[in-house]
Structures are given as structure tokens and as C-alpha cells.
Amino acid sequence: DIRDESTPGVVTTFHLFLPCAPNPAGGDQTVDRKKVAVVNRVVLVEDDASVGEGIIALLEEDGVEVLWVQRGAEAEPAIARFQPDVLLLDVGLPDVNGFDLYRSLRKRFPTLPTIFSTGHGEQTLVEQFDDAPVSHLMKPYDSTTRLQALEADMRR
């Protein structure tokens, strides 16, 4: 399926929805959804509405309760109020850099597992937090990859 969003004379965005391909290496890489049961609540900080809605749909399908905020400034009060098991944090926010936001949040929530979610190759920047409960998830990601990241983050 292909969907488009357009503002004449400004920008057009196309969303491509492709079927999942079989695993080329063979074997079954499915994740047992019951393994992620320790993740009940997630705060999602994501400014892109279509990405946020998609992530919420996937997480809710797995029985995870999600509180979604679209700006970095909303993250701290959302975490304090919602008490999530994991923070899923977009790196490229319009009001603040996700890494800077994490540094600020870590002062108040030092043990909150955080997954940096990005469509760019900032994996090496995540490595600067080697003493913290963080990981990296490259967009776009499928259900299996997301579940594996949540499960791994809860083990930290």
C-alpha cells in the first residue's frame, strides 16, 4: 500500500507499507510475546504522528500501555505521572536533541531503561552512555526487533 500526505507547493511525503519478507537465513526468529510481560508501560517520545501512531498500535497489540508525548519538554512530567517500565525516545525532536534530553532525564530517573529510536545512524552516539540502561533501535523496525529491544532493556 502507498499513502501520501501533501501540502501543495511545500512538501509531499509517501508512506510505503510492504509485506514482511521471510527470514533469508531460515529458521524462526519470532519472539515469545509472553517474555515481554515485564514491560507493561512505556512512555513514547516521538514527534512524527504517523510513526507514533504506528508504534502505539504495535505496542498495544502486545498488551503494553503507552503514554505518547510529541515534545521533549513533555517527557519529564509524563514519566513522573505514568511511571513507565521503559522510555522509548526519538533522537530527533523539534524542541530538543534526544541525547541531551536523556542526560537531563537521567538525573531524575537514573534507572529508567531507555531505548533511543532513530532513523539515522547514531548507534555510536548511544555508546557514550555505556554506564547507563540504554540501547538503540533503528527505524524502521518490525515487531520482533522491537520486542527483542524491550526485553533486553528490561534485563539491564
Buried (B, 14 or more C-beta within 10 A) or exposed (E): EEEEEEEEEEEEEEEEEEEEEEEEEEEEEEBEEEEBEEBEBBBBBBBBEEBBEBBBEBBEEBEBEBBBBBBBEBBBEBBEEBEBBBBBBBBBBEEBEBBEBBEEBBEEBEEBBBBBBBBEEBEEBBEEBEEBBBBBBBBEBEBEBBBBBBBEBBEE
